[in-house]
Amino acid sequence: MPPETSLTKRIRRHVIGRRRTYFAAAAPGFEALCRDELAEPGLAVEMASIVDGGVEFEGRLEDCYLANLHLRTAGRILMRIDGFRATGFGQLEKKLAGIPWELYLPLAGLPQVHVTVRHCRLYHSAAIGQRVADCISSRLFNGGINGRGKKEIRSDLSVFVRGADDRFTVSIDSSGKHLHKRGLKRHPGRAPIRETMAAAALRMIGYDGTQPLLDPMCGTGTFSLEAALIAANIPPGWFREFAFMSWPSFSPKRWEYLKGRCEAEFTDRPKPLIFASDRDSSACRRLETCVRQNRLANSITVSRKDFFDLLPAKITRGKGVVAINPPYGKRLGRFEESQALFSAIGEKLDREYRGWKVILVAPHRTFVQKIPFKLHTQHFFHGGLKPVLMTGKIP
């Protein structure tokens, strides 16, 4: 029997046909949103539970595909492939050598190895990472599976090793690029909010795509684009590729079937309910191009307007959601300037958006006091900053 046929059978038995534990990374404080997403139709995975750094769930390989495709608040999805206790390098190497790496990694080069350790006797992450790379190389290339000696070649795949209290968990990254990179944007912008965080905010506010949404300081259009995907029932991973497409277990036909099943659920709104605007004309032009290229013009209208000149009653009759990510002082101006801008935003909202739901990103916790009404607040990390996400309803 040729080795390829034998390997294919092992992959089918141990990877495709087996239930495994997966890990969905989520931002601190937002794990419950990710867990709730996993329970929704289209995913409905079993035994999802919040753990340190995200959510663990059980499922088959197909569930891993669907989690990457559907999850709006997760940063990446890892497949757990082994777990063991090790207190010395000899013990670690023996455990690593026993992992059938050829079932999970293509014969195209060594993956990147990422190691974190906490409360372990093996505390040198670089030394651990080197052992992992050596074991993979020995198994796949140096007389193992193909014996072609590609030790120096690096692939785009990643292996994650986490040590805690002398117990190590080995995982393969199924996502590749961070999942906030939806594949929609080709235009850069200043002070953006990540798509995963925008999706979390929209979820917290109860946005389902049927209400009007105003994005009056749209910048790169993150809130508008995320809202458009929700309104059209398009999965956030629809426009991109994933690391699992390079796995030996990947089935292109099965993947196309799963995507086709999702496409049948797309919704075509009769008229746009998402209104993006900015005083920067170049930002508006870039967003308009993005909307047109991704066929979202039925969902989003883009116009050049200053937030302080905009009257919501002239844009839409019904009350909806207003989402604002104002310029951060650290990047776009002095702290005092941003503070004054934030105070003016609060006054404008209180005067003209009463009864609206609001998403407001405060660049600093002291800015929260500038808002004349009470909102739910939650910190998050972004680019070395610690902004505050504010959500609620304007009384």
C-alpha positions as CSV (number, residue, x, y, z in Angstrom):
1,M,0.0,0.0,0.0
2,P,1.5,3.4,-1.0
3,P,2.4,5.7,2.0
4,E,0.1,8.4,0.7
5,T,-2.9,6.0,0.8
6,S,-2.0,4.9,4.3
7,L,-1.6,8.5,5.5
8,T,-4.9,9.5,3.9
9,K,-6.7,6.7,5.8
10,R,-5.0,7.8,9.1
11,I,-6.0,11.4,8.5
12,R,-9.6,10.4,7.8
13,R,-9.8,8.2,11.0
14,H,-7.9,10.4,13.4
15,V,-8.6,14.0,12.2
16,I,-11.7,14.1,10.0
17,G,-13.7,11.5,11.8
18,R,-12.8,12.3,15.4
19,R,-14.3,14.7,17.8
20,R,-11.8,17.2,19.2
21,T,-11.5,20.1,21.5
22,Y,-11.1,23.5,19.9
23,F,-10.3,26.9,21.4
24,A,-11.8,30.2,20.2
25,A,-9.7,33.2,21.4
26,A,-11.7,36.2,22.6
27,A,-10.8,39.6,24.1
28,P,-10.8,39.7,27.9
29,G,-14.3,40.5,29.1
30,F,-16.0,39.4,25.9
31,E,-15.8,35.6,26.2
32,A,-19.5,35.2,27.0
33,L,-20.4,36.9,23.7
34,C,-18.3,34.4,21.8
35,R,-19.7,31.5,23.8
36,D,-23.3,32.6,22.9
37,E,-22.3,32.8,19.2
38,L,-21.2,29.2,19.3
39,A,-24.7,28.2,20.5
40,E,-26.5,29.8,17.6
41,P,-27.9,28.1,14.5
42,G,-25.2,27.4,11.9
43,L,-22.8,26.4,14.7
44,A,-24.7,25.0,17.7
45,V,-21.6,23.3,19.0
46,E,-21.6,21.1,22.1
47,M,-20.0,21.7,25.5
48,A,-18.8,25.3,25.0
49,S,-17.3,26.8,28.1
50,I,-15.4,29.9,29.0
51,V,-11.7,29.3,29.9
52,D,-8.7,31.6,30.3
53,G,-8.4,33.7,27.1
54,G,-11.5,32.5,25.3
55,V,-13.9,29.6,24.9
56,E,-13.3,25.9,24.5
57,F,-15.8,23.7,22.6
58,E,-16.0,20.2,21.2
59,G,-16.8,19.2,17.7
60,R,-15.6,17.7,14.5
61,L,-13.4,19.2,11.8
62,E,-16.4,20.6,10.1
63,D,-17.3,22.6,13.2
64,C,-13.8,24.1,13.1
65,Y,-14.5,25.3,9.5
66,L,-17.8,26.8,10.5
67,A,-16.4,28.5,13.6
68,N,-13.9,30.3,11.4
69,L,-16.5,31.2,8.9
70,H,-19.2,32.4,11.3
71,L,-17.8,33.7,14.6
72,R,-17.8,37.5,14.6
73,T,-16.2,38.1,18.0
74,A,-13.4,35.5,18.0
75,G,-9.8,36.3,17.2
76,R,-8.6,32.8,16.1
77,I,-9.6,29.2,16.4
78,L,-7.1,26.6,17.6
79,M,-7.3,22.8,17.3
80,R,-6.1,21.0,20.4
81,I,-3.9,18.1,19.4
82,D,-2.2,17.0,22.6
83,G,-1.7,17.7,26.3
84,F,0.8,16.3,28.7
85,R,2.8,17.0,31.8
86,A,6.6,17.7,31.6
87,T,9.1,18.9,34.1
88,G,12.3,18.4,32.1
89,F,13.4,18.7,28.5
90,G,13.9,15.0,28.1
91,Q,10.3,14.4,29.1
92,L,9.1,17.2,26.9
93,E,11.0,15.9,23.8
94,K,9.7,12.4,24.3
95,K,6.1,13.7,24.4
96,L,6.6,15.9,21.4
97,A,8.2,13.1,19.4
98,G,5.1,11.0,19.9
99,I,2.8,13.5,18.2
100,P,1.8,12.4,14.7
101,W,2.6,15.8,13.1
102,E,2.0,14.5,9.6
103,L,-1.7,14.2,10.3
104,Y,-2.0,17.9,11.0
105,L,0.8,19.7,9.0
106,P,1.5,19.7,5.3
107,L,4.9,18.6,4.0
108,A,5.7,22.1,2.9
109,G,7.9,23.5,5.6
110,L,8.2,24.1,9.3
111,P,5.4,26.1,11.0
112,Q,5.9,29.1,13.3
113,V,6.0,28.0,16.9
114,H,4.5,30.3,19.6
115,V,5.2,29.4,23.3
116,T,3.8,30.8,26.5
117,V,4.6,29.4,30.0
118,R,3.3,30.2,33.5
119,H,4.3,28.5,36.7
120,C,6.4,25.8,34.9
121,R,9.8,24.4,35.8
122,L,10.4,24.6,32.0
123,Y,10.2,28.3,31.8
124,H,12.5,29.2,28.8
125,S,10.0,29.7,26.0
126,A,12.6,30.0,23.3
127,A,14.2,26.7,24.3
128,I,10.8,25.0,24.4
129,G,10.0,26.4,20.9
130,Q,13.2,25.0,19.5
131,R,12.4,21.6,20.8
132,V,9.0,21.7,19.2
133,A,10.5,22.8,15.8
134,D,13.2,20.1,16.0
135,C,10.6,17.3,16.7
136,I,8.4,18.5,13.8
137,S,11.4,18.6,11.5
138,S,12.6,15.2,12.6
139,R,9.2,13.6,12.1
140,L,8.3,15.2,8.8
141,F,11.6,15.8,6.9
142,N,14.6,13.9,8.3
143,G,13.8,10.3,7.5
144,G,10.3,10.5,8.9
145,I,7.5,11.0,6.3
146,N,9.3,12.3,3.2
147,G,12.9,12.5,4.3
148,R,13.6,15.5,1.9
149,G,15.3,17.7,4.5
150,K,13.3,20.9,4.3
151,K,14.3,22.0,7.8
152,E,15.2,25.5,6.6
153,I,11.9,26.2,4.9
154,R,9.2,28.0,6.9
155,S,5.4,27.8,6.2
156,D,2.7,30.3,7.1
157,L,1.1,27.8,9.6
158,S,1.5,28.2,13.4
159,V,1.7,25.8,16.3
160,F,0.9,27.1,19.8
161,V,2.3,25.6,23.0
162,R,0.9,26.8,26.3
163,G,2.5,25.7,29.6
164,A,0.7,26.2,32.9
165,D,1.7,24.5,36.2
166,D,4.0,22.0,34.3
167,R,1.2,20.9,32.0
168,F,1.6,21.7,28.3
169,T,-1.2,22.0,25.7
170,V,-0.2,21.8,22.0
171,S,-2.5,23.3,19.4
172,I,-2.6,24.0,15.7
173,D,-3.9,27.4,14.5
174,S,-6.7,26.9,12.0
175,S,-7.3,30.6,11.2
176,G,-4.1,32.1,9.9
177,K,-4.5,35.8,9.9
178,H,-6.3,37.2,12.9
179,L,-10.1,36.8,12.3
180,H,-10.7,40.6,12.6
181,K,-9.2,40.7,9.1
182,R,-12.4,40.0,7.2
183,G,-10.9,40.4,3.7
184,L,-13.2,43.3,3.0
185,K,-10.9,46.3,3.4
186,R,-8.1,47.3,1.2
187,H,-8.0,50.9,2.4
188,P,-5.9,51.9,5.5
189,G,-7.2,54.4,8.0
190,R,-6.3,56.2,11.3
191,A,-7.4,55.0,14.7
192,P,-9.5,52.1,13.6
193,I,-11.4,49.8,15.9
194,R,-11.0,46.1,15.2
195,E,-13.9,44.3,13.4
196,T,-14.2,41.8,16.2
197,M,-14.7,44.5,18.8
198,A,-17.2,46.4,16.6
199,A,-19.1,43.1,16.2
200,A,-19.1,42.6,19.9
201,A,-20.5,46.1,20.5
202,L,-23.2,45.6,17.9
203,R,-24.1,42.3,19.6
204,M,-24.2,44.0,23.0
205,I,-26.6,46.6,21.8
206,G,-28.9,44.0,20.2
207,Y,-28.4,45.0,16.6
208,D,-29.8,42.5,14.1
209,G,-29.8,44.4,10.8
210,T,-33.4,45.5,10.8
211,Q,-32.8,48.9,12.6
212,P,-31.3,52.0,11.1
213,L,-27.6,52.5,11.9
214,L,-25.7,55.7,11.7
215,D,-21.9,55.7,11.6
216,P,-21.2,59.5,11.6
217,M,-17.5,59.3,12.1
218,C,-17.0,56.3,9.9
219,G,-13.3,56.6,9.1
220,T,-12.5,53.2,7.5
221,G,-16.1,52.1,8.0
222,T,-15.6,49.3,10.4
223,F,-19.0,49.7,12.2
224,S,-20.8,50.1,8.9
225,L,-19.2,47.1,7.2
226,E,-19.8,44.9,10.2
227,A,-23.4,46.0,10.4
228,A,-23.9,45.4,6.7
229,L,-22.6,41.8,7.0
230,I,-25.1,41.2,9.9
231,A,-28.0,42.8,7.9
232,A,-27.2,40.7,4.8
233,N,-26.6,37.5,7.0
234,I,-23.2,37.2,5.4
235,P,-20.6,35.3,7.6
236,P,-17.6,37.5,8.6
237,G,-15.2,34.9,7.1
238,W,-16.9,34.9,3.7
239,F,-14.3,37.1,1.9
240,R,-11.1,35.5,3.2
241,E,-9.0,32.3,3.4
242,F,-7.9,30.3,6.4
243,A,-4.9,28.3,7.6
244,F,-6.9,25.1,7.6
245,M,-7.1,25.2,3.8
246,S,-3.4,24.1,3.9
247,W,-4.0,21.2,6.2
248,P,-3.7,17.6,4.9
249,S,-7.3,17.0,6.1
250,F,-8.8,19.9,4.2
251,S,-11.5,19.0,1.6
252,P,-12.2,21.8,-0.9
253,K,-15.5,20.1,-2.0
254,R,-16.8,20.0,1.6
255,W,-15.8,23.6,2.1
256,E,-17.6,24.8,-1.0
257,Y,-20.7,22.8,0.1
258,L,-20.7,24.5,3.5
259,K,-20.2,28.0,2.0
260,G,-23.0,27.3,-0.5
261,R,-25.3,26.3,2.3
262,C,-24.6,29.7,4.0
263,E,-25.1,31.6,0.7
264,A,-28.6,30.3,0.5
265,E,-29.4,32.2,3.7
266,F,-28.1,35.6,2.5
267,T,-30.6,38.5,2.8
268,D,-31.1,41.2,0.3
269,R,-32.5,44.4,2.0
270,P,-34.9,46.4,-0.2
271,K,-33.2,49.7,0.8
272,P,-30.1,50.7,2.8
273,L,-30.5,51.1,6.5
274,I,-26.9,51.9,7.3
275,F,-25.7,55.4,6.9
276,A,-22.0,56.1,7.0
277,S,-20.5,59.6,6.9
278,D,-17.3,61.5,7.7
279,R,-16.0,65.0,7.1
280,D,-13.0,63.5,5.4
281,S,-13.9,63.2,1.7
282,S,-11.0,60.8,1.0
283,A,-12.2,58.4,3.7
284,C,-15.7,58.5,2.2
285,R,-14.3,57.7,-1.3
286,R,-12.3,54.8,0.0
287,L,-15.3,53.4,1.9
288,E,-17.5,53.8,-1.2
289,T,-15.1,51.9,-3.3
290,C,-15.0,49.1,-0.6
291,V,-18.8,49.0,-0.5
292,R,-19.1,48.8,-4.2
293,Q,-16.3,46.1,-4.6
294,N,-18.0,43.9,-2.1
295,R,-21.5,44.4,-3.4
296,L,-22.8,45.9,-0.2
297,A,-24.4,49.0,-1.8
298,N,-27.8,47.7,-1.0
299,S,-26.9,47.9,2.7
300,I,-24.8,51.0,3.1
301,T,-25.1,54.6,2.0
302,V,-21.9,56.8,2.2
303,S,-21.9,60.6,2.3
304,R,-19.5,63.4,3.2
305,K,-21.0,65.1,6.3
306,D,-19.7,66.5,9.6
307,F,-21.3,64.8,12.6
308,F,-22.1,68.1,14.2
309,D,-24.0,69.2,11.1
310,L,-25.9,66.0,10.8
311,L,-29.6,65.7,11.9
312,P,-30.7,62.1,12.4
313,A,-34.4,63.0,11.8
314,K,-33.5,64.0,8.2
315,I,-31.8,60.7,7.5
316,T,-34.2,58.2,8.9
317,R,-37.7,58.3,10.5
318,G,-37.2,55.6,13.0
319,K,-34.8,55.6,15.9
320,G,-32.0,53.0,15.7
321,V,-28.3,52.7,16.6
322,V,-25.6,55.4,16.4
323,A,-22.0,54.1,16.5
324,I,-19.2,56.5,17.1
325,N,-15.5,55.8,17.3
326,P,-14.0,59.3,17.7
327,P,-10.4,60.2,17.0
328,Y,-7.9,59.1,19.7
329,G,-5.9,61.8,21.2
330,K,-2.7,59.8,21.1
331,R,-2.9,59.3,17.3
332,L,-4.9,62.1,15.9
333,G,-4.4,65.1,18.1
334,R,-3.6,66.4,21.6
335,F,-5.3,64.9,24.7
336,E,-7.1,68.2,25.4
337,E,-8.4,68.4,21.9
338,S,-9.8,64.9,22.0
339,Q,-11.4,65.6,25.4
340,A,-13.1,68.7,24.1
341,L,-14.3,66.8,21.0
342,F,-15.7,64.0,23.2
343,S,-17.6,66.5,25.4
344,A,-19.2,68.0,22.3
345,I,-20.2,64.6,21.1
346,G,-21.9,63.8,24.3
347,E,-23.9,67.1,24.2
348,K,-24.9,66.4,20.6
349,L,-26.1,63.0,21.4
350,D,-28.1,64.2,24.4
351,R,-29.7,66.9,22.4
352,E,-30.6,65.1,19.1
353,Y,-30.4,61.4,19.6
354,R,-32.7,60.8,22.6
355,G,-34.3,57.3,22.4
356,W,-31.5,56.0,20.2
357,K,-29.2,53.1,21.2
358,V,-25.5,54.2,21.2
359,I,-22.1,52.7,20.8
360,L,-19.4,55.1,21.8
361,V,-15.6,54.4,22.1
362,A,-13.9,56.5,24.7
363,P,-10.1,56.8,24.2
364,H,-9.5,57.1,28.0
365,R,-11.5,56.2,31.1
366,T,-11.6,59.9,32.2
367,F,-13.6,60.7,29.1
368,V,-16.6,58.7,30.4
369,Q,-17.4,61.4,32.8
370,K,-17.9,63.8,29.9
371,I,-21.1,62.0,28.8
372,P,-24.3,63.5,30.3
373,F,-26.1,60.2,30.5
374,K,-25.3,56.8,31.9
375,L,-24.0,53.9,29.7
376,H,-22.5,50.5,30.3
377,T,-18.7,50.7,30.2
378,Q,-16.1,48.0,29.4
379,H,-12.4,48.3,28.8
380,F,-10.6,46.7,25.9
381,F,-7.0,46.7,24.5
382,H,-6.2,48.3,21.1
383,G,-2.8,49.2,19.8
384,G,-1.2,49.8,23.2
385,L,-4.2,51.9,24.3
386,K,-6.9,50.9,26.7
387,P,-10.1,52.5,25.4
388,V,-13.5,52.1,26.9
389,L,-16.5,50.7,25.0
390,M,-19.7,52.5,26.0
391,T,-23.1,51.0,25.1
392,G,-26.7,51.6,26.1
393,K,-29.7,53.7,25.3
394,I,-29.9,57.5,25.4
395,P,-32.7,58.4,27.8
